[in-house]
Amino acid sequence: MRARPVAPFAPTASTPAQPSPAREVVLSVEAFAYTHDDVTETISLDDGPGILAALEEITGHAPPAVELDGWYDRGLVEYEWPEVRVLMSVEDQSQVWITVSAPEIDGVPFRTAEGIAVGSTRADAVAAGAVDLWDEDQDGIADHLQLGRHEVPGTTSLVTGEVGILFVELAVEDDVVSRISAPMNDFSDI
């Protein structure tokens, strides 16, 4: 039996179009990667204005900057949406900290580079490489975990005295991730 030639697949008017990739944000110790409109825009976590612009695009609005007093005289401003908070240095807008407290912000999923989102279980986080950071209520079970640890040469950990590390912090309540913060470190007071 001879094989007969098959015409290559050609979409027709009745062939459904392939959906474009969903929008999402992936947080790591280095970046805020925002996927939208078939592109991924990777914004360094030292680009405060870029992160604020992406969050404004996601949410449709920009909250006012609120100056924070008493934060080690560091001159920080806070931008707060219902489920995400950004702290940024007034003088040096390259110092930025992001905290997310929901799995999605205006329909856009937020997760870590390891796939952990608010609502993930402690077991999922540990399986993704998270390690204990801090037992806030001192019940013997860490309420905060570290994920995506990277050594930062030239720094010294305030905890171990060894090379300092950057990490993504996961707050855990009742064995479920309730907050994700990045970048965090163990070599400075904030």
N, C-alpha and C positions, 0 to 999 in steps of 0.2 A: 504494500500500500504506500502510495506516495503522499507526502505531506503537502497540503495545499497552502499557498501563501495566505497570510492573514493581513488584512489592512491594519495599519497602525491606528491606535485609539485616537479619535478626534472628538472633542466635546461637541455636543449638539445643543440646541436650544433647550432640550429637556434634561441635559446633564447638569446636576447641581454644581454650583461653583464651590471650590474649596474654601472653607472659612479662613479668614485671616487670623493670625495668632492673637490670642486674648491679651489684653493689657495686663501687666503685672509689674511689681517692683520687687527686686531682689536686693536685700541688704547684706553687705559683708563688712569686714573691718576696714576695707579700702574704698568701697563704692556703693552708690545708690544706682542700681541699673533699672531703668524704666523702659519697658517694652510697650510700644504703641505704634500704630500705623505701619506695621511690618518692619519696624526698626527697633533696635535696642540702644538707648541713649545711656551711656555709662558716665555718671557724674561722680567725680572724686569726692570723698567726704571732706575734702578741704576746700570745696567750692560752695560756700554758703548760698550766695545768690543763685547759683544753678539749681541747688536742691529746692530752694524756695520757689523758683519759677516752675519746676516740675510739679511740686505739690499744689501750686496755684492752678496749673493745667488740669491736674487730677480732680481737684475739688471744685474748681470754678470760682474760687475766691482766695484772697490773701488776707489773713488776719492782721491786725495792727501789731507792731513791735511793742512789747512791754519790757521796760528796763527792770532788771532784777537787782535789788539791793541786798547786800550782805553775802554775796557769793564770792568770798575771799577777795573782794575788791577787784574782781576780774573784768568788770564792765560787760556783763552778759545781757543779751536781750532774748526774750522768749516769743516764739510764734506758736500759737496753739489753735489747732482745729479740734473737732470733737474726739477723734481717735488717734491723733498724731501730734507730737510736740517737738519743736526744734529749738535748741539753745544755740546761740551764736555769739561769738565775741564781737563787741562793738568796734573795737579798733582793728582787729585782725579777723575779717570775715572768713578766714580759712580754718578757724576753730569752730567746729560744728558737732553737735550731738543730737541724735534723732531717737525718739522713743515712740513706738507704735503699740497701741493697746486694743487693736481689733484685727481680725483676719483679713478684712477688706476695708478700704477707704473709698467711699463713693463707688463701689462696685469693682475696684481694682485690688486684686489680692496682693498682700505683702507677705514675703517669706524671707528666710535667710538663704544664703547660697547652698546650705545643706538641706533645704527643703522644710525647715521648721517654721511654723506660723503660730500666731496667737490661736490657742485652741488645741495645738498639738499636745500630746501627752509627754510626761517626764521620760517614759520609756522610749518614745520616739526620739526625743532630744538626746538621750544618752546613746542610743543606737547610732545617731548621727555624729557622735563624737563629743558631746557636751560633758563637762566635768564640774564637780562641785566648786562653787565660789564662796558662798556665805550662807550660814544658817541663822537667819534673822531672828526667829523666835526661839532658838536654841532648844529645839525638840529632837535634835539628832539627825534631821533630814534637811538638806540644803534647800533654801527658798530661792536661791539665785544660782544659776549655772553659767559657765563660760563655754563659748562655742567659737570655732574658727580662730584659735589662738595663733598669734604670730609674734615672734621675738622682735624687739626693737633695739638693735645695737646702739650703744651709747646711753642707754637708760638703765636704771636700777630699780628693781621691784621694791616697793615699800613693804611687801609681805614677806618675800623670801630672801631679799638681798642679792638675788641673781639678776640676770638680764631681764628687763621689764618686758611685759607683753601687752599687745592690743588684743581685744576680743569683742565678740558680740555677747551681750548679757541677756539671759533669759530669766525673767521673774516667773516663779512657779507658785501657784496656789492650788491646793487640793490635787496635786499631781498633774496639773494642766498649765501650760504656758499662758500667762496673763499679760505679759509685756515683753517687748524686744527692744533693746537699746544698743546703739552703735555710734561711733566706736567707743569702747570703754577701755580702760587700761589699769594697770596696777602700779604705775610709777609716778602718778601725780595725784593731787588732792581733789581734782575735778576732771 
